[in-house]
Amino acid sequence: MKSEKRKIKYLTAKFFIFSFSLFIFVGCKNHYLLKGMSDTYLKFRNDAGIDRYHIFKNRYVATGTPQPWRIAKNYDKSIIPDTSAAFLKKTGTIAYLIIKNDSIYYEKYFEGFSDTSHTNSWSMAKSITSLLIGAAIEEGKIKSVDEKVSDFLPSFNKGLDTLLKIKDLLTMSSGIPFGESYVNPAGYPAKALYGSNITWLTLRYHCTEKPGTKFIYQSGNTELLGHILTKATGKTVSEYASEKLWKPLGAEYPAFWSTDHKDGMEKTFCCFNSNARDFARIGMMMLDSGKWNGKEIIPKDYFIQSTTPQTIRYYGYQWWIGRMGTHKLFWAEGYDGQFIIVIPDEKMVVVRLGKRNANGDGDMYVGTALGMYGE
């Protein structure tokens, strides 16, 4: 135990020296390093923490008239298998929720979290941002996914940038070298997460390869979609999310979308903070092909393309796509295993929120739900 503590202190000191040196030698524009360090390593964390949205500035995503979930007659009557229960605990799960048809069948919370606890979506926000693009197309604020990025962001009016379409951002094939390293403190994700001017940061990047030709998952693509939304709608991303999603879907609690500074720009690549029950509304809308209570939230064609492989076989418009046996799945996924999983043929939505995750863990969350309530 003592050796482990010494190791942590050593790593913390090493990171501090690196960050301070970079801050001194490169300049104050790298102040984000000090903020990132103070909110993570100096608190013996390796990330910002799933429930620590308050370390950032945030904008409300307001609710309208709440629409409480229906509760199934046999709510929580099924017993989760011991192996699944142990797995959920081992992986730091804080919420596990199963909806079938239009009712909650099972929910379990851990480590003091509850159905009202706000936690970070991380990259599930990418899927939410995609839905807002669809809503803007439905409203006519954006003509189509083939509209040029330069129509909204004039700095993309030269060279290869002129070929860049909204669709290229949605499918992670922009040809822009943002990079996506989560361990490089000087990389785009760290600067975007902890920096105070995400607009200046993001608009510095430009296409170095022909757009639409190569899939490379990068958060900067989604951040550009957020900037397009503000230009197209004349509203903040949070205001538009309230109008087009949170109010129509009957969310019970306001969400918090983290921004780069007070009254600043939303981090649309991450950091939409809500609870398991309200996250499930996103899945339920997608289960109904982009509709809620019969009202179309996103165009049917946009829904189809979102959940159909585009540049690669398992990615649509910021939604992941796959199968488990005979079941087609599509899902929103975030760092450390935040999931909104839709299983259409079972009319099922599974939400898992937690503190850690490994590749393939999503299969366990799906398999458990199918084992308990599949037909």
C-alpha positions as CSV (number, residue, x, y, z in Angstrom):
1,M,0.0,0.0,0.0
2,K,2.8,2.4,0.9
3,S,4.7,1.7,-2.3
4,E,1.5,2.4,-4.3
5,K,1.1,5.7,-2.5
6,R,4.7,6.6,-3.3
7,K,4.1,5.7,-6.9
8,I,1.0,8.0,-7.1
9,K,2.9,10.8,-5.5
10,Y,5.8,10.3,-7.9
11,L,3.5,10.4,-10.9
12,T,1.7,13.5,-9.5
13,A,5.0,15.3,-9.0
14,K,6.2,14.3,-12.5
15,F,3.0,15.6,-14.1
16,F,3.2,18.8,-12.1
17,I,6.8,19.5,-13.2
18,F,5.9,18.8,-16.8
19,S,2.8,21.0,-16.7
20,F,4.5,23.8,-14.9
21,S,7.4,23.7,-17.3
22,L,5.2,23.8,-20.3
23,F,3.2,26.6,-18.7
24,I,6.4,28.7,-18.2
25,F,8.1,28.0,-21.4
26,V,5.2,27.9,-23.8
27,G,3.1,30.6,-22.2
28,C,-0.1,31.3,-20.3
29,K,-2.2,30.1,-23.2
30,N,-1.6,26.7,-21.7
31,H,-3.3,27.5,-18.4
32,Y,-5.7,24.6,-19.1
33,L,-2.9,22.3,-18.0
34,L,-2.9,23.7,-14.5
35,K,-6.6,23.5,-14.3
36,G,-6.6,19.9,-15.5
37,M,-3.9,19.0,-13.1
38,S,-5.6,20.6,-10.1
39,D,-8.9,18.9,-10.9
40,T,-7.4,15.4,-11.5
41,Y,-3.9,14.3,-10.5
42,L,-3.7,16.5,-7.4
43,K,-6.9,14.9,-6.2
44,F,-5.5,11.5,-7.1
45,R,-7.8,11.1,-10.1
46,N,-6.9,10.2,-13.7
47,D,-9.9,12.1,-15.2
48,A,-12.4,14.8,-14.3
49,G,-14.8,12.4,-12.6
50,I,-18.2,11.3,-13.8
51,D,-20.1,13.5,-11.2
52,R,-17.8,16.5,-11.2
53,Y,-19.5,18.7,-13.7
54,H,-19.4,21.6,-11.2
55,I,-15.7,22.0,-11.8
56,F,-16.7,23.5,-15.2
57,K,-19.0,26.4,-16.1
58,N,-22.3,25.0,-17.2
59,R,-25.5,26.1,-19.1
60,Y,-28.9,24.8,-18.2
61,V,-30.8,22.6,-20.6
62,A,-34.3,23.6,-19.4
63,T,-37.2,21.2,-19.0
64,G,-40.9,21.8,-19.9
65,T,-43.8,19.7,-18.6
66,P,-42.3,16.5,-17.1
67,Q,-43.6,13.2,-18.5
68,P,-42.9,10.6,-15.7
69,W,-42.0,7.1,-16.9
70,R,-44.5,4.3,-16.8
71,I,-43.5,1.6,-14.3
72,A,-44.0,-2.0,-15.4
73,K,-46.3,-4.2,-13.3
74,N,-43.4,-6.5,-12.6
75,Y,-40.9,-3.7,-12.0
76,D,-37.7,-4.9,-10.4
77,K,-39.3,-8.4,-9.9
78,S,-36.7,-10.2,-12.0
79,I,-33.5,-11.1,-10.2
80,I,-30.3,-10.0,-11.9
81,P,-27.9,-13.0,-12.3
82,D,-25.1,-13.1,-9.6
83,T,-22.4,-13.0,-12.3
84,S,-24.0,-9.8,-13.8
85,A,-24.4,-8.2,-10.4
86,A,-20.8,-8.9,-9.6
87,F,-19.7,-7.5,-12.9
88,L,-21.7,-4.3,-12.5
89,K,-20.1,-3.7,-9.1
90,K,-16.6,-4.6,-10.4
91,T,-16.8,-2.2,-13.2
92,G,-17.9,0.8,-11.1
93,T,-21.4,0.9,-12.4
94,I,-23.5,3.6,-10.7
95,A,-26.7,3.2,-12.7
96,Y,-28.2,0.3,-14.7
97,L,-31.7,0.8,-16.2
98,I,-33.8,-1.4,-18.5
99,I,-36.8,-0.1,-20.4
100,K,-39.0,-2.4,-22.5
101,N,-41.8,-1.1,-24.7
102,D,-42.5,2.2,-22.8
103,S,-42.0,1.2,-19.2
104,I,-39.2,0.9,-16.7
105,Y,-38.7,-2.8,-15.9
106,Y,-35.5,-2.7,-13.9
107,E,-33.2,-0.1,-12.4
108,K,-30.4,-0.3,-9.9
109,Y,-28.1,2.4,-8.5
110,F,-24.8,2.0,-6.7
111,E,-22.3,3.9,-4.5
112,G,-24.9,6.5,-3.3
113,F,-26.1,7.5,-6.8
114,S,-29.8,7.6,-7.6
115,D,-32.3,8.2,-10.3
116,T,-31.9,12.0,-9.8
117,S,-28.0,12.0,-9.8
118,H,-26.4,14.1,-12.6
119,T,-23.4,12.5,-14.2
120,N,-21.3,13.2,-17.3
121,S,-22.4,11.6,-20.6
122,W,-18.9,12.1,-21.9
123,S,-19.0,11.1,-25.6
124,M,-22.7,10.2,-25.5
125,A,-23.0,14.0,-26.1
126,K,-21.8,13.3,-29.6
127,S,-24.9,11.3,-30.4
128,I,-27.1,14.0,-28.8
129,T,-25.3,16.7,-30.9
130,S,-26.1,14.6,-34.0
131,L,-29.8,14.6,-33.0
132,L,-29.8,18.4,-32.8
133,I,-28.3,18.5,-36.3
134,G,-31.2,16.3,-37.4
135,A,-33.7,18.6,-35.6
136,A,-32.2,21.6,-37.4
137,I,-32.7,19.8,-40.7
138,E,-36.3,19.0,-39.8
139,E,-36.9,22.7,-39.0
140,G,-35.2,23.9,-42.2
141,K,-32.4,25.7,-40.4
142,I,-29.9,23.4,-42.2
143,K,-30.8,22.3,-45.7
144,S,-29.2,18.8,-45.6
145,V,-26.1,16.9,-44.4
146,D,-24.6,17.8,-47.8
147,E,-24.5,21.5,-47.0
148,K,-21.0,22.9,-46.9
149,V,-19.4,23.7,-43.6
150,S,-18.1,27.0,-45.1
151,D,-21.8,28.1,-45.5
152,F,-21.8,28.4,-41.7
153,L,-18.1,28.9,-40.8
154,P,-16.4,31.2,-43.3
155,S,-12.9,30.2,-42.1
156,F,-13.4,27.0,-44.1
157,N,-13.6,28.7,-47.5
158,K,-10.2,27.8,-48.8
159,G,-8.4,24.7,-50.2
160,L,-9.6,21.3,-49.1
161,D,-11.9,23.0,-46.5
162,T,-14.2,24.0,-49.3
163,L,-15.1,20.3,-49.9
164,L,-16.0,19.7,-46.2
165,K,-19.7,18.8,-45.7
166,I,-21.7,18.4,-42.5
167,K,-21.9,14.7,-43.4
168,D,-18.2,14.4,-43.2
169,L,-18.2,15.7,-39.6
170,L,-21.1,13.4,-38.7
171,T,-19.3,10.4,-40.0
172,M,-15.9,11.2,-38.5
173,S,-14.3,11.6,-41.9
174,S,-13.4,15.3,-42.0
175,G,-9.8,14.9,-43.0
176,I,-8.9,17.4,-40.2
177,P,-6.0,16.2,-38.0
178,F,-7.5,17.1,-34.5
179,G,-6.0,14.0,-32.9
180,E,-7.7,12.1,-30.1
181,S,-5.1,11.1,-27.6
182,Y,-6.4,11.0,-24.0
183,V,-3.0,10.7,-22.5
184,N,-1.3,13.7,-24.3
185,P,-1.8,16.8,-22.1
186,A,-0.9,19.0,-25.1
187,G,-3.5,17.2,-27.4
188,Y,-6.8,18.6,-28.6
189,P,-9.0,16.7,-26.1
190,A,-7.2,18.0,-23.1
191,K,-7.2,21.6,-24.5
192,A,-10.8,21.4,-25.4
193,L,-11.9,19.9,-22.0
194,Y,-10.0,22.2,-19.7
195,G,-9.4,25.3,-21.9
196,S,-11.3,28.5,-21.8
197,N,-11.7,29.3,-25.6
198,I,-12.9,26.2,-27.5
199,T,-13.9,28.3,-30.5
200,W,-10.4,29.7,-31.0
201,L,-8.9,26.3,-30.5
202,T,-11.2,24.4,-32.8
203,L,-11.3,26.8,-35.7
204,R,-7.4,26.7,-35.9
205,Y,-7.7,23.2,-37.4
206,H,-8.2,22.6,-41.1
207,C,-8.4,19.8,-43.6
208,T,-5.2,18.2,-44.6
209,E,-6.8,15.2,-46.4
210,K,-9.8,15.0,-48.7
211,P,-13.0,15.0,-46.6
212,G,-15.2,11.9,-46.7
213,T,-12.6,9.4,-47.5
214,K,-11.2,8.1,-44.2
215,F,-12.9,7.4,-40.8
216,I,-10.9,8.8,-37.8
217,Y,-12.8,9.2,-34.6
218,Q,-12.1,12.7,-33.3
219,S,-13.9,15.0,-30.8
220,G,-13.1,18.1,-32.8
221,N,-15.5,17.0,-35.5
222,T,-18.4,17.1,-33.1
223,E,-17.3,20.4,-31.7
224,L,-17.5,21.9,-35.2
225,L,-21.1,20.5,-35.4
226,G,-21.9,22.5,-32.3
227,H,-20.5,25.7,-33.8
228,I,-22.6,25.0,-36.9
229,L,-25.7,24.6,-34.8
230,T,-25.2,28.0,-33.1
231,K,-24.8,29.7,-36.5
232,A,-27.8,27.9,-38.1
233,T,-30.2,28.4,-35.3
234,G,-29.1,31.6,-33.7
235,K,-29.3,29.9,-30.3
236,T,-26.9,28.3,-27.9
237,V,-26.6,24.6,-28.2
238,S,-28.3,24.2,-24.7
239,E,-31.2,26.4,-25.7
240,Y,-31.7,24.4,-28.8
241,A,-31.4,21.1,-26.9
242,S,-34.0,22.3,-24.5
243,E,-36.4,23.3,-27.3
244,K,-35.9,20.3,-29.5
245,L,-35.2,17.5,-27.1
246,W,-35.5,18.1,-23.3
247,K,-38.9,19.8,-23.4
248,P,-40.6,17.5,-26.1
249,L,-39.2,14.4,-24.4
250,G,-40.6,15.4,-21.1
251,A,-37.4,15.3,-19.2
252,E,-38.0,15.5,-15.4
253,Y,-34.8,17.3,-14.5
254,P,-32.8,20.1,-16.2
255,A,-29.5,18.9,-17.7
256,F,-26.2,20.8,-17.5
257,W,-24.0,21.2,-20.6
258,S,-20.5,22.2,-19.7
259,T,-19.1,25.3,-21.5
260,D,-15.5,26.6,-22.0
261,H,-16.2,29.7,-19.8
262,K,-19.1,31.5,-18.3
263,D,-21.7,32.1,-20.9
264,G,-19.4,30.5,-23.4
265,M,-19.6,27.7,-25.9
266,E,-20.8,24.2,-25.1
267,K,-18.3,21.3,-25.3
268,T,-20.5,19.4,-27.7
269,F,-18.1,16.5,-27.9
270,C,-18.7,15.7,-24.3
271,C,-20.1,16.9,-21.0
272,F,-23.8,16.7,-21.2
273,N,-24.8,16.0,-17.6
274,S,-28.1,14.2,-16.7
275,N,-29.5,11.1,-15.0
276,A,-30.2,7.6,-16.1
277,R,-34.0,8.0,-16.5
278,D,-33.7,11.2,-18.6
279,F,-30.8,9.7,-20.7
280,A,-33.2,6.8,-21.4
281,R,-35.6,9.3,-23.2
282,I,-32.9,9.7,-25.9
283,G,-32.9,5.9,-26.4
284,M,-36.7,5.7,-26.4
285,M,-37.0,8.4,-29.1
286,M,-34.5,6.5,-31.2
287,L,-36.4,3.2,-30.6
288,D,-39.4,5.0,-32.2
289,S,-37.4,6.0,-35.3
290,G,-36.8,9.6,-34.1
291,K,-40.3,10.2,-32.9
292,W,-41.8,10.9,-29.4
293,N,-45.5,10.4,-28.8
294,G,-46.0,10.3,-32.6
295,K,-44.3,13.6,-33.2
296,E,-41.2,13.6,-35.5
297,I,-38.2,15.0,-33.7
298,I,-35.7,14.2,-36.4
299,P,-36.5,13.3,-40.1
300,K,-37.1,9.6,-40.7
301,D,-34.3,9.6,-43.4
302,Y,-31.9,11.2,-40.9
303,F,-32.7,8.5,-38.3
304,I,-32.1,5.8,-40.9
305,Q,-28.8,7.2,-41.9
306,S,-27.8,7.7,-38.2
307,T,-28.2,4.0,-37.5
308,T,-26.8,2.7,-40.8
309,P,-23.1,2.2,-41.4
310,Q,-21.6,5.1,-43.3
311,T,-17.8,5.3,-43.9
312,I,-17.2,2.1,-41.8
313,R,-19.4,-0.9,-40.9
314,Y,-20.1,0.1,-37.3
315,Y,-20.6,3.9,-37.4
316,G,-23.5,6.1,-38.6
317,Y,-24.1,9.8,-37.8
318,Q,-22.3,9.8,-34.4
319,W,-24.1,6.6,-33.4
320,W,-22.4,3.2,-33.0
321,I,-23.9,0.1,-34.7
322,G,-23.5,-3.6,-34.1
323,R,-25.2,-6.9,-33.4
324,M,-25.5,-9.5,-30.6
325,G,-26.5,-12.7,-32.1
326,T,-29.7,-12.1,-34.1
327,H,-30.2,-8.7,-32.5
328,K,-29.3,-5.5,-34.3
329,L,-28.1,-2.8,-31.8
330,F,-27.2,0.9,-32.0
331,W,-26.0,3.0,-29.2
332,A,-24.5,6.2,-27.8
333,E,-21.2,5.5,-25.9
334,G,-19.0,7.6,-23.7
335,Y,-15.7,7.3,-21.9
336,D,-15.7,4.9,-18.9
337,G,-18.7,3.0,-20.3
338,Q,-21.6,5.5,-20.5
339,F,-24.2,3.8,-22.6
340,I,-27.6,4.4,-24.1
341,I,-28.2,1.1,-26.0
342,V,-31.2,0.5,-28.3
343,I,-32.4,-3.0,-29.1
344,P,-35.1,-2.5,-31.7
345,D,-36.5,-6.0,-32.1
346,E,-36.9,-6.3,-28.3
347,K,-38.3,-2.8,-28.0
348,M,-35.7,-2.3,-25.3
349,V,-33.5,0.5,-24.1
350,V,-30.6,-0.1,-21.7
351,V,-28.8,2.7,-19.9
352,R,-25.5,2.0,-18.1
353,L,-23.5,4.8,-16.3
354,G,-20.3,4.2,-14.5
355,K,-16.8,5.0,-13.5
356,R,-14.8,2.5,-15.6
357,N,-15.2,0.2,-18.5
358,A,-13.2,-2.1,-20.8
359,N,-13.7,-3.0,-24.5
360,G,-16.5,-5.5,-24.8
361,D,-18.2,-4.6,-21.5
362,G,-21.2,-3.4,-23.5
363,D,-22.0,-7.0,-24.4
364,M,-22.5,-7.8,-20.8
365,Y,-24.9,-4.9,-20.3
366,V,-26.9,-6.0,-23.3
367,G,-26.7,-9.7,-22.5
368,T,-27.9,-9.2,-19.0
369,A,-31.0,-7.2,-20.2
370,L,-31.8,-9.8,-22.9
371,G,-31.5,-12.6,-20.3
372,M,-33.8,-10.9,-17.9
373,Y,-36.5,-9.5,-20.3
374,G,-35.8,-10.8,-23.8
375,E,-38.4,-12.8,-25.6
